[in-house]
Amino acid sequence: MKVGVVGNPSYRDLGAHLIRLAQAAPRLGLTLYTEPGIADLWPEPKPPLLSAAGRLDSLLTLGGDGTLLSMARAVGDLGTPILGVNLGDLGFLTATTLDEMLPALDALLAGRMAIEERIMLAARHVRHGARQVTVESYVTLGFNYRLTDLQAAVGRTQLARLPARLERRRALARRYQAMLTAVPGLAALKDVDLVVEAVSEDLKLKQQLFRDLDATCSPGAILTSNTSALSISAFGAATRRPGKVLGLHFFNPAPVMKLVEVIRTILTSDETVKTAWGFIQALGKTPVAAKDTTGFIVNRLLVPYLLEAIRLLEMGVASKEDIDQAMKLGCGYPMGPFTLLDLVGLDTTLYVAEVMFDEFREPRLAPPPLLKRMVMAGHLGRKSGKGFYDYPAK
């Protein structure tokens, strides 16, 4: 059975759940496919991307606190249309944890659970507001559903509030459906006006993609990258249109975070920047301008801060808990550096630090030995279940 898996990368336990799901897949007879946004969170060997799946038998969503609609759009872009389209006999499942998901899969595959077109499994601890948004998303997308929850009265209350809210969301879903087109490969991009590249942070991979985009897209198309650290100039140099290449760095989770760094190279034209700026504003985001220097604005400030926190821990100045508490209460940060490191991923932090150190050769940007050892040990943070803190599977 071919099963697609999508999820919210900002969901704190997503990595641990993907590990459990990968372990359970052989027993359940599942062939898993995933979306690029969470591909790095899977254990090795990583499942192939949804674009290689063809038609799926089912789609699983994890960490779906109101993000079902955005995940639906993402999957639709990759060639698995789900807006109002039957996904097969198994249906469409969503849960915040695998505690209900895996037993439900067992029951479905063994024929012990009846299927009423679509089944929604709402995890018991989903917040009321998140449950409401998720139910609305199901109805908006044309799915029938069954709400399973210990707090049935709460579920009925949310359902009673739906009619007044649904028409606007149905209209929005119809608008998305009309605007989205799933395309196999780059050939269909020949007449687009703007491309946002968001593949893995691999310089050679991105450069080759920009070469291919340059050869495919119309001469007037703007080519942008969502890289968080790599040189935009290197991507422009791979094309014959460096004046139409710039960076658009969205922040995770993109549906929530308002900031987008707009990065211009010395060859990016004013017209290109103006067009990209207007595009970001049209998305309801707030653009900020940055020159093409490694790390741009946010990571140039954030990464040295995170590395210095690790050095304080290495030197025994304070415990990780006290450092986190000090920065939260003393500086008003929403989370401390070690909690943030685990959320971002220690491997991601190490990669960005290495890129920045290679560029500037400043000692403050050199990755601390502790960070290197933890990455080598596979302690990557939330996505591996262990980083500076432990994240046991639930």
Stockholm file with secondary structure:
# STOCKHOLM 1.0

chainA/1-394         MKVGVVGNPSYRDLGAHLIRLAQAAPRLGLTLYTEPGIADLWPEPKPPLLSAAGRLDSLLTLGGDGTLLSMARAVGDLGTPILGVNLGDLGFLTATTLDEMLPALDALLAGRMAIEERIMLAARHVRHGARQVTVESYVTLGFNYRLTDLQAAVGRTQLARLPARLERRRALARRYQAMLTAVPGLAALKDVDLVVEAVSEDLKLKQQLFRDLDATCSPGAILTSNTSALSISAFGAATRRPGKVLGLHFFNPAPVMKLVEVIRTILTSDETVKTAWGFIQALGKTPVAAKDTTGFIVNRLLVPYLLEAIRLLEMGVASKEDIDQAMKLGCGYPMGPFTLLDLVGLDTTLYVAEVMFDEFREPRLAPPPLLKRMVMAGHLGRKSGKGFYDYPAK
#=GR chainA/1-394 SS CEEEEEECTTSTTHHHHHHHHHHHHHHHTCEEEECGGGGGGSCSSCCCBGGGTCSCSEEEEESCSSCHHHHHHHHHHTTCCCTTCCCCSSEEEEESSHHHHHHHHHHHHTTCSCCCSCCEECCTTCCHHHHHHHHHHHHHTTCCCCEECSCHHHHHHHHHTSHHHHHHHHHHHHHHHHHCCCCSSSGGGTTCSEEEECCCSCHHHHHHHHHHHHHHSCTTCEEEECCSSSCHHHHHTTSSCGGGEEEEEECSSTTTCCEEEEEECTTCCHHHHHHHHHHHHHTTCEEEEEESCTTTTHHHHHHHHHHHHHHHHHHTSSCHHHHHHHHHHHHCCSSCHHHHHHHHCHHHHHHHHHHHHHHHCCGGGSCCHHHHHHHHTTCCBGGGTBSSSBCCCC
#=GC SS_cons         CEEEEEECTTSTTHHHHHHHHHHHHHHHTCEEEECGGGGGGSCSSCCCBGGGTCSCSEEEEESCSSCHHHHHHHHHHTTCCCTTCCCCSSEEEEESSHHHHHHHHHHHHTTCSCCCSCCEECCTTCCHHHHHHHHHHHHHTTCCCCEECSCHHHHHHHHHTSHHHHHHHHHHHHHHHHHCCCCSSSGGGTTCSEEEECCCSCHHHHHHHHHHHHHHSCTTCEEEECCSSSCHHHHHTTSSCGGGEEEEEECSSTTTCCEEEEEECTTCCHHHHHHHHHHHHHTTCEEEEEESCTTTTHHHHHHHHHHHHHHHHHHTSSCHHHHHHHHHHHHCCSSCHHHHHHHHCHHHHHHHHHHHHHHHCCGGGSCCHHHHHHHHTTCCBGGGTBSSSBCCCC
//
